[in-house]
């Protein structure tokens, strides 16, 4: 069995279109004149009774790009100030009983990573973790540590204190269709809070009321909010050197709620432009001047999907290996061709090839690699829909790909976890496919060690301050790279 592709339901950029649809649904669902519907109660924590479950597709995108750079700031390469990240998961939420010790509400999250670019589940990246809700939102309370790049998208913090308005102005309580509210916005940007001495950001919202039944969600209601404004202040760049900071920000979000159940979903967007100016206005020494302006874009998209789409097998103790081992069979009875860089392999899949248990033909190859080395494997064909597997020598699946090289060609990009032999399977997506193919292996550059980051994390660990599980994972990875680097120098 191959992994089915999970299509994204709605592109987050179509936020305005979705809002128009829900507004139309809300208008159609309004009660007739004279009716006095029961109010809907908006809670700061969107959690139904324990035992409630739901499956979500969750995607988070963030970008920070340099728009202008001059003077003093030309000393910094633009890419050192730029960042872009995209992460997505398919997540199963289960509302748990409150913590027996402190009574905090809890949610069990089971999540499997998803590649939104190619539409594939990354079944080898899965986690089960419990989150407790505090006054500061959802915090990790046990289970699998989640890597830093997936931490925010796995965390169910979007269920807590969700309004864009500050707590004193938030619309929590009974509301009816058409109710509106406004007030000061809640700028939840801890890293920037200390630098802003002037904050003028306001927010407003509207309760849409019933919005029909999106994807079968009965009695769904909509809540939409927007914010806009400016913040300014001084930021210390170094000892005695400050920059004047101006931040123009806009945001909007839409929640679709279902009475007595977990939300059907939400979509939120925050954009802004931040400008840093060093010069007389910031108290800089004579001759020290410069400006840099950066755009910021943050997009979170959550939608409830069919429960049958959640890949429970990927969270088995085997990490999904059992599913594929049953497909591939015992490697002891296979013959391997040698795969080396610079010598692409050419083959023909057909009735004479090995056959996997799903009826697809397969050829087996072997190569030797070093721990920490990045390997690229591509399978191309004009006759068939290529599919690739990468296994360790015990037959455990490390990676798989369908269309990663574009079209129907496959590509695996993987960093090897140990030094030794590996197995590559040239395969097809559909049973019975046959034809010519080429298979090529290339190596990435030998892994470097980010010594500065390693020292930074070691100092954090030694300080006794709180170290996040994702940071511990990063430190462990850096230390493994350092050990491999030491061995290579002997």
Beta strands, then each sheet from edge to edge (+ up, - down):
strand 1: 40-42
strand 2: 53-71
strand 3: 83-96
strand 4: 106-115
strand 5: 120-134
strand 6: 137-143
strand 7: 173-175
strand 8: 180-184
strand 9: 196-210
strand 10: 220-238
strand 11: 241-258
strand 12: 265-278
strand 13: 290-304
strand 14: 337-338
strand 15: 345-349
strand 16: 354-355
strand 17: 361-369
strand 18: 374-380
strand 19: 386-392
strand 20: 397-401
strand 21: 410-415
strand 22: 420-428
strand 23: 435-443
sheet 1: 1+ 7-
sheet 2: 6+ 5- 4+ 3- 2+ 13- 12+ 11- 10+ 9- 8+
sheet 3: 14+ 17+ 16-
sheet 4: 14+ 17+ 22- 19+ 20-
sheet 5: 15+ 23- 18+ 21-
end
